[in-house]
Amino acid sequence: MILRQYLHTQPTVAASYLFGCGSKGRGAVVDPVAEPDVYLREAEALSLPIRYVIDTHVHADHVSTGRELAAAAGAEYVLFEGVEAAFTFTPVGDGAVLELGNVEVRVMHTPGHTPEHVTLAVVDHVRGPDIWFVFTGHTLMVGDMGRTELASSAEEGARSLFRSAERLRGLPDHVEVVPGAFSGSVCGRGLSGKATSTIGFERRFNRALAVTDEQAFVELMLRDIPPPPPDAAGTRARNLGRGPSDIVG
């Protein structure tokens, strides 16, 4: 297993990832923020050709470089199957599996931050048959869970996020949480500057994940919502191929 984490502060505070199977030479990028050359150079240095570029959701805080990277790498651009976009992509539903040699990526639909959000559960069959870590995007971050009003009403999103939280809370304690944002991101409140954790630690100390009553969870998520990203609706539209930053058809 190869895993590289990139912590970004411009144009947004976010994390992106390159990972995959080194022995079989099959890789993927999750939630790309940087210019494609950043990931392409690293993939070449690691002998890890990029097969998939995956956005966990349609972002509202930055314009994704995912489609541009996928085109440059000759890779498939992957989004949840429910996304209505003005371009062609590889749709995946809940329970779908993406193969990367000895590495297996299991798709979990975890709506709430946005309706189409997915979590990616990763298994390295060289190490064992169990889930090792989860790319949680902006659903579960270290210290809190993602804001819920950028693509739906705040309450509707919070109720969906509660069900996603129940699903993630049911994962084993040892599973590592590898999120799409950290302290300073506008997509969550009270996030830690530590950019990884575990399900067990977050279940115990994450103020949102620890709440098991739905109404109490909704009330928590509706409090202290931070200011939205600038032009959030416009950014989502551009990431759906409906704006001036539409790079790849």
Phi, psi and omega in degrees: 000132172244134176219125175237131179252137177240121180258118185253145172240349176221139359282359179212162174274112186198167176237140173231168191215144167241129181208169176156195184262111180292322184291328179262351178065050179226121186231172178211156175240137180244129174053056182294137178242319183288169176297149184307325183301330180300312182284324181294319179295316180294318179298320178294317180297329181267000186053050186229075181305139183276117179264326182227143167239121190238125168260126181294338179194172175278112189285149177244354183256351177198159175276120181294143172265014187299312183292321178297317179295315180301318180296318181291327183270351187067034184254169174273135175265124192244132172221167175299146186296341182277357183288133175257095185246160180266030178209168180272137177214171176271112182276140175231142177251176177301128180094354177295153180233130174251129183262132175229071183065239179281356182257135180239134180246117180256126185273129175241122176284117183231072183288165178144299172299314167219159183296332186263006188298138174236152169252143181248113180265125190249131176242133171251105186292345173290325182274325183166175185271356187264160175297130181266312180208164181232129169279109188260001178055232179252019174280301179238120177239175183283108178109338182195183176241164190288151176301157193237006188249008185281341181223009178200182171290152183301319182288317178300315178297320181295322179292321175295320181295326177300316179293324176293322178298318178301319181293316180290324179297336180279354177287156180298153182305322189286345185296128181281141175262119182239092192272172180265002180204166180211188185310131182106344178288143176279357185269003178204172181242140173060035181285150179279152172283350174276124193266010173216161178202201173226160177301317182299315181293317181291323178301325183275323191241349179282122189296331179273313183297333182285346183276121184253359176260126187299313183295320177296322178296313180300315180299320177297315184290338180272356178265144171056040177292127182289163177304144182288160173299150177302133177050049183301316181296320179294322179293316176301318180299317179295323178289346174263006178082024185242025182214182185292344179266019177289105188269316186237129181277000000 
